[in-house]
Amino acid sequence: MAMALDSALLTTRAAAEAYVGGVCFKLGPPELIGAELEWLTVCDDGDCSRPSLAVLAAALGEHSPKTIAPSSPARPLPAGSYVTIEPGGQIEISSAPHSSAELLSRSLRQDTNHLRELLAAHSVTMIDRAADANRLPQRLLPSSRYRAMEDVFASIGPFGKLMMCNTAATQISLDAGADAAEVKARWNALVAVGPALLAAFACSPSLAGAPRGKWASQRMRAWLQLDRSRTATPVGANTDPIAGYAAWALDVPLLCVSGEPGADWSAPPGATFADWIEGNLDNELGRRPGCRDLDYHLTTVFPQVRASGHLEVRYIDAQPGELWQVPIAAFEALLSTPAVVAEATALAAGTAHRWWDSAEFGLADTELRCAATALLELAAAHSTWDDGTAALEAAAQRCRLGGSPTEMG
């Protein structure tokens, strides 16, 4: 089988690791913050059915993503957010980057309200829950990528399809840092505070189709168990995250291989990107990988913090009402200065590796509750946004009492 030529061919592991370090960690003074918000969707037909892709495309019009309307111009919403559709019909908006949490929240509120009106005109409602408690998972998007993902995850257990079709998150993106030292400090902070803040914002106790068990965040339960090779924490606290992330990513098994429409996107089971570089998949794939293949592979790894040029926080449940503004305010404040970054990391040190406990017990765990409260108090003390400060103080008080965000939504 002849191998395709690629001017950006990756011929060595060292070259691939250097490429990952460059594209995943863009260096520069940390100035911007962005977010992605997701919602479940339901038809107003009395049966809680999922809206069809045709209905979503009609509702979204010029804002429809090309995944559901190939000829769409895919224009942003009025405040700059782009719309995407997740496999189970969940709807997501991805903001433009902003210079502050206040400006980001203002733009997201505007775009959320506009999106809600577009959908309501076609009898579709956005549901602000992090997990679908009523409907079994059903994949609507027919793309080769999601079909391949579903097949791989199904060979591991039930959680892949549940994650793909029945969960929703609040994701926050922050600049990586000005230099390697700052990147390491900010990366370590975002990972360290993760279990405590996951507990603080956990609000998905029910997930239809999940195995039995009582969990504070069924959404995170699904993520942690769908494929541990690609959802693990990739870099330890004493490791350079730029080099460590690159090495980890190359050793994550291929989920699928990007191809032409109608082509087979499957990858040899257990084979890694490093295997592909080293020629171990020549017979199966017929070519060596290029930079575009590596770019694609990087979109199929799902650690709690993902490096995508910026640092993408992926461990927060979708929040009720407009409470998604609270984690946005929290992360801006906790990463506001090197001193606050260091203090947040120290406050969270005792719970930094307790992902499973956090997803299962949430604020019912005393240690996690104390860490969450302390972190939100620290964030409130360093927030420069008046409304954000008040919201953080209220969230800290809620955590102190062990309450869920649903009690405030």
Secondary structure as UniProt FT lines:
FT   TURN            7..8
FT   HELIX           13..24
FT   STRAND          33..43
FT   HELIX           53..60
FT   HELIX           61..63
FT   TURN            66..68
FT   TURN            70..71
FT   TURN            78..79
FT   STRAND          82..85
FT   TURN            87..88
FT   STRAND          91..94
FT   HELIX           101..120
FT   TURN            121..123
FT   STRAND          124..127
FT   HELIX           144..154
FT   TURN            155..156
FT   HELIX           159..166
FT   STRAND          169..174
FT   HELIX           180..192
FT   HELIX           194..201
FT   TURN            208..209
FT   HELIX           218..226
FT   HELIX           228..231
FT   TURN            237..238
FT   HELIX           241..250
FT   TURN            261..262
FT   TURN            269..270
FT   HELIX           273..277
FT   TURN            278..281
FT   HELIX           282..285
FT   HELIX           291..298
FT   TURN            299..300
FT   STRAND          305..307
FT   STRAND          311..317
FT   TURN            321..324
FT   HELIX           325..334
FT   HELIX           338..347
FT   HELIX           349..351
FT   TURN            352..353
FT   HELIX           355..361
FT   HELIX           362..364
FT   HELIX           366..382
FT   HELIX           386..400
FT   TURN            401..402
FT   HELIX           405..407
//
